[in-house]
Amino acid sequence: MERLKGKVAVVTGGGVGIGAATATRMAEEGAAVAILDCQDQKGEALASELKDRGLKAGYWHCDVSSEHQVKQVLDEVADTFGGLTVLVNNAGIAGANKPTHELTEEEWDEVQNVNVKGVFFCTKHAIPHMKKAGVGSIINLSSIYGIVSAPDIPPYHASKGAVRLMSKTDAMMYATENIRVNSIHPGFIWTPLVEGHLKTTGQDPEEARKATAALHPVGHMGEPDDIAWGAVYLASDESKFMTGSELVIDGGYTAR
């Protein structure tokens, strides 16, 4: 398949989970894919695996909370692959699972620095490359918790609400320049982030997993590929009339 032929995609947090699935599917669909992560061993392994299959891919170490690093890496990606036309802002952390009145400023800032400032920095420094190319698709990973909420992890919910509105603002701001911006809102997907979060609930891990699965009308959690294929669609020309939208892939969670 060549749904993304000729496109150059950057996937942040691309070494594991949703990011790894997205990088893989985009490469399979013909894009040159830059995998950005802080987990070097996993990121490098994925890039090597994709290249061994004859696909275009590379790995760059990048802490998205560092503007200097983000700009340097995105410029290097554009130099390496001849441009940058797709950005998947996937990097994110869950953060402290405490009531608001017990959170420290540091715990709050840790989440916002990655989940919000990271999206800002990557978007800021991808836009000039997209303007140069005359086309762009920015795909921001928000969450069901950018639409509804729950009585836990306040910094995370706040960050995902911010990402939802940032997506709409940038969609309007750059629409006339053929740069589209959309958000994806996953339900619970079985990834290292969700696995780590469930460990903070104090429940038996298997019971916590079953209880979380039951929150979805379909009766189970999603898989990384469920989100990856949504990202492929938003990166492709199939979605050329779609910007400022929310692609909800949640097993029916928010339909209640």
Secondary structure, DSSP 4 states (H G I P E B T S, - for coil): --TTTT-EEEEETTTSHHHHHHHHHHHHTT-EEEEEES-HHHHHHHHHHHHHTT--EEEEE--TT-HHHHHHHHHHHHHHHT---EEEE----------GGG--HHHHHHHHHHHTHHHHHHHHHHHHHHHHHT-EEEEEE--GGGTS--SS-HHHHHHHHHHHHHHHHHHHHHGGGTEEEEEEEE--B-SHHHHHHHHTT-S-HHHHHHHHHHTSTTSS-B-HHHHHHHHHHHHSGGGTT--S-EEEESTTGGG-
